[in-house]
Amino acid sequence: MRLMITGAGGQLGQEMAKQAGTKGHDVIPFTSRELDITNTAAVRGAVLRCRPDAVVNCAAYNAVDHAEREWRRAFLVNGLAVRTLALAAREAGAILVHYSTDYVFDGLSTRPYTIADRPNPISRYGESKLLGEQAVRDHSSCYFLIRTSWVFGPGNTNFAQKVLEWGRQNDRLKIVDDQVSSPTRTRDLADATLGLLDTEQFGLYHLTNGGSCSRYEWAQYILDATGWKGVLIPVKSEEFPTPARRPAFSVLDNFGAAEVLGWELPPWEDATHAYLEEMGGIP
């Protein structure tokens, strides 16, 4: 399959390109510098020139707090640009793969969110991602719309990498324990995406590593695995005020994806351990 990957310089884009190439796909990667997805003419030209079987959009505005004041930029990248990609992919006869987030939900649920639950974002970032979801549904008929959560992997800064850095620099850390979701490794997310592409069972999916944890529990797992000897203190989110609100509970239910794929993503603990080994973080 010929895959055009946008945002190929980010942590997910890099992993998608790597895994797709390993599996024998013809990969055409574009970093955000090479292709600005907010440039309508450039996007259409690139898609029609490459004539891919699928466009995999890994480009996104992910600065959750900055989006509160830069909401126009967030809406442009995560919303309007997705419409451009959807229209271009449709014109080229290509499948569109687009990633969304657990932040489209308000976090008030007492059970994992399914694809049948109604989104209700509580931040500008969440609103911008929901706008992108609507663009995919409105302008594409052959698409995989994939919601995921707490993505981590080699490449860009992420929570797991920050915890490693904080642990090296401090012997006492405070981490919030009232935000719960599912850490998701880019390697596993990329593998599952490629698996879905093989099925052509188009639609909305939730894809995360198995299980759930709080930020505190995730940090504890990481630091314990690295042999850190400091003190980790659980605190509430109010101790670290941020411009954007985060959902307290945003665990996604992978029902549907597991049935179509025929397998489930590994537990978040296994995914985190594999990441730490990859990063050389385990003594």
Buried (B, 14 or more C-beta within 10 A) or exposed (E): BBBBBBBBBBBBBBBBBBBBEEBEBEBBBBBBEEBBBBEBEBBBEBBEEBEBBBBBBBBBBBEBBBBBEBBEBBBBBBBBBBBBBBBBBBEBEBBBBBBBBBBBBBBEBEEBBEBEBEBBBBBBBBBBBBBBBEBBBEBBEEBBBBBBBBBBBBBBEBBBBEBBEBBEEEEEBBBBBBBBBBBBBBBBBBBBBBBBBEEEBBBBBBBBBBBBBBBBBBBBBBBEBBEBEEEBEBBEBEEEEEEBBBBBBBBBBBEBBBEBBEEBBBBBBBBBBBBBEEBEBEE
